[in-house]
Amino acid sequence: MAFFLQICERMEKIIITIDGWSSCGKSTLAKQLARELHYVYIDSGAMYRAITLYFLRNHIDWTNEEAVAHALEAIKLVFMTNHKNGQTEMYLNGENVEYVIRDLVIAEKVSEVAAIKAVRAFAVARQQEMGSRKGIVMDGRDIGTTVFPSAELKIFMTADEDVRVKRRFRELYEKNPNITLEEVKHNLSMRDYIDSHREISPLRKADDAIVLDNSHLTMPQQLDIAKKWVSERMK
Ligand code: CDP
């Protein structure tokens, strides 16, 4: 690992994008890579989740363009590192919302909100600013296609639906033991449908992205594969 880091630190920084279906482990791989490379990790989905939280809390009618524009003016999104665990956390207007945005209540509405043109323009502009100095790993749905179309390494992640549902169920069950596998399955397939069928920046594999199916891979195995791709891109 030390050798890998030494090589990478001598090279120019690159942008790594990780897109894919809901709950296929994008953020796990993105965090692993950012840690190894000493890069910044940005969870673009957290931004759409935080915007959704703001809209729900403030009863914003997101079918009304003017109401959306007005609401977006009042939203300030910042990522800050939690020095206790080294993780990047999402702040909405100064409040740490990292925990609350993971709730199923947010997951039920986020894809609808993320399909709105003004919302996407708002989030994408901030994402592009964050990547202006490179040295970033960003995960989401449109990072390789729209946010950083010239990224040096683009990964498109996928995993069997059953595997994805079980992974997300385990995460949500820890917070809410009343949740059912059916609810989680329904949410993932609904989001995948909306995300891949929306008009603006739908979820799709960029032509130059490499597919990583991690249904049967352990975390160290997926990291090894991705590190090999990073080394190839840095040569
Ligand atoms: O963790 P998971 O893969 O389930 O989702 P997420 O990354 O937290 O993203 C939540 C939702 O935000 C997605 O279902 C999309 O509707 C939206 N999203 C998007 O439209 N574009 C992105 N770049 C990232 C997320």
Boltz pocket constraint, residues with backbone or C-beta under 6 A from the ligand:
constraints:
  - pocket:
      binder: B
      contacts: [[A, 20], [A, 21], [A, 22], [A, 23], [A, 24], [A, 26], [A, 44], [A, 45], [A, 46], [A, 48], [A, 49], [A, 110], [A, 111], [A, 112], [A, 114], [A, 115], [A, 139], [A, 140], [A, 141], [A, 142], [A, 143], [A, 191], [A, 192], [A, 195]]
      max_distance: 6.0
